[in-house]
Structures are given as structure tokens and as C-alpha cells.
Amino acid sequence: MKQIKNLRKAGFTLVEIMIVVAIIGLLAAIAIPNFVKARATSQQNACINNLRQIDAAANEFALEKGKSTGATINNDH
């Protein structure tokens, strides 16, 4: 009889496992939308920074070629 009691205490009950799964599910439900939002914001900031670099490169090209800032850039050989 003592062996049966010792074996029962070695594992987790179904209720304990269900509670842990529920907590993990709740944390995932909170974290996933925040992760998606942070990823979208990061991609938006990367695009804005790329556009700034393109604008700076265009302005530098215009300065080197003696053209006015904002002039169109043509592929002249």
C-alpha cells in the first residue's frame, strides 16, 4: 500500500497540467499580438530610414554633379 502512495506523488495530476497549459496559453495570447505589432513598427521604421538614406544619397549626388537639390537623376553616360 505504501508503494502505491509513493508512486502517486512522483508525477503531476491532470488538473495541475491543465492549469499550466492554460497559463501558457494566456501568456501566449498576450505576447503574440505585441510581438506582431513590434515587428510591424520595426519594418515601418526600417523603410523610413531607407528612404532617408536614398534622399541623402540623391542630395549628395546632386552636390557632386553641381545640380540643384531635388533635381531629377538621370542615368547619363
C-alpha positions in Angstrom: 0.0 0.0 0.0 2.9 2.4 0.7 4.3 1.8 -2.7 1.1 3.0 -4.4 1.1 6.2 -2.4 4.8 6.9 -3.3 4.2 6.3 -7.0 1.3 8.8 -7.0 3.3 11.6 -5.6 6.0 11.2 -8.2 4.0 12.8 -11.1 1.7 15.7 -11.8 -2.1 15.4 -11.7 -4.2 16.2 -14.8 -5.5 19.3 -13.1 -2.0 20.7 -12.5 -1.0 20.1 -16.1 -4.2 21.7 -17.3 -3.6 24.8 -15.2 0.0 25.1 -16.5 -1.2 24.7 -20.1 -3.9 27.4 -19.5 -1.3 29.8 -18.1 1.0 29.3 -21.0 -1.9 29.8 -23.4 -2.9 33.0 -21.6 0.7 34.3 -21.8 0.9 33.4 -25.5 -2.4 35.2 -26.2 -1.0 38.4 -24.6 2.5 38.2 -26.1 1.8 37.3 -29.7 -0.2 40.5 -30.7 2.5 42.6 -29.0 5.2 40.8 -31.0 3.3 41.3 -34.3 2.8 45.0 -33.5 6.5 45.4 -32.6 7.6 43.7 -35.8 5.3 45.9 -38.0 6.7 49.0 -36.3 10.2 47.8 -36.8 9.6 47.3 -40.5 8.0 50.7 -40.8 11.0 52.4 -39.2 13.4 50.4 -41.5 11.5 51.7 -44.6 11.6 55.3 -43.3 15.3 55.0 -42.6 15.9 53.5 -46.1 14.0 56.4 -47.7 16.2 58.9 -45.7 19.3 57.2 -46.9 18.1 57.3 -50.5 17.3 61.0 -50.2 20.7 61.8 -48.7 22.4 59.9 -51.5 20.4 61.8 -54.1 21.3 65.1 -52.5 25.0 64.1 -52.3 24.9 63.1 -56.0 23.3 66.5 -56.9 26.0 68.3 -54.9 28.8 66.4 -56.6 27.4 67.0 -60.1 26.7 70.7 -59.4 22.9 70.3 -59.8 20.3 71.8 -57.5 18.9 69.8 -54.6 15.8 67.9 -55.7 16.8 67.8 -59.4 15.9 64.6 -61.2 18.6 62.0 -61.5 19.2 60.6 -65.0 21.4 57.7 -65.9 23.6 59.7 -68.3 26.8 58.1 -69.5 
